[in-house]
Amino acid sequence: MTKQPNSGRLLTMLIGLISDTHIPDHAKELPLQLKEVFRGVELILHAGDIYIPAVLDELELIAPVLASEGDDDPFAIKNDKRVKWHQAMTIEGVTIHLMHDKLWASLPRPDGLPKTLNSQNNGHPDVIVYGHTHSSTLERRNGLLLVNPGSATFPHYKRVPGTVGLLKVDSGHADVEIIQLQ
């Protein structure tokens, strides 16, 4: 998934981050503002609790979608080809891991990486994108960027406008912005 032109120079890539949409249980649809906020993204990462495949279909009208399986996701989501329990990718020199729950990140190892990743052969992540808490979070720990975009539709378990994230990867560096939806 790394884009490299013939010159070998890495290019900038913008990635939309979303989690915990819980559609149709806690919201009827994705926020209308999402298309505007995600304008120009080349990939969307959904960190789980999707509920229905139509959410991924709608997001895919904006950009290709990869998702992690949430703890509340039904069987229909688990069988969707875009969804895995854990996604790992390298984009523009940045290794990104996508999972739903941060519980594993609280289990330290000597190298500072989450214990769960010890059994994975996906390389050491530079960025971990997760969801589950319905609260946006940005944290740097031992050179690792942990980002939770919060919930776009049900932040803090309330029916109010939520948050999403924009991850910019450029020449091996990653920056994240959390966007408050209106």
C-alpha positions, 0 to 999 in steps of 0.5 A: 500500500506504499505509494512511491513514484519512479524517483523513489521519493515518498508522497503525502497521503491523507487518511480519514479515521472513524470509529464506533458509528453504531448505525442504525442503533444509536444513529440513523446515518453517518453525519452529513458533514463527513463527506466534507471533512473527508474530502481528499482522503485516499483511504478511510480506516474504521476502528470498529463497532460498525454494525451494518455493511452499508456504513462501509459501502457509504464510506467507500463512496468517498475512498477505499475502506479498511476496518477492524472488527468491533466487540459489538459487530455482528456476523455480517460485518465479520464476514465483510472482506474489508474487515479484519480483527487487526489490520496492518499496513505501511503507507508512505513509510509509516507502519499503521496498525488498526484495531478496535480495543486499546486494552492490549496497549496497556500491557507494556513490553520492554520495547514499549509495544503492545503485548498483542503485537508480539505474536503478529508478524506485521512489523513494529507500528509507528501509529496505532488507530483504535476505537471502543471508548467513544472518546477521541485521544492522541497519545505519544508513547515511546515513539508510538502514536496512538490515536482514537478518532472517537465516535462520529455518531455517539461520542461519550455515549451521547447523541450529540455531534461526534469526532473523526480524525485525519491522519497525514503521512508524509515521508515516514512521518505521521501527524493527526488532527481530530475534527469536531463535527457540527 
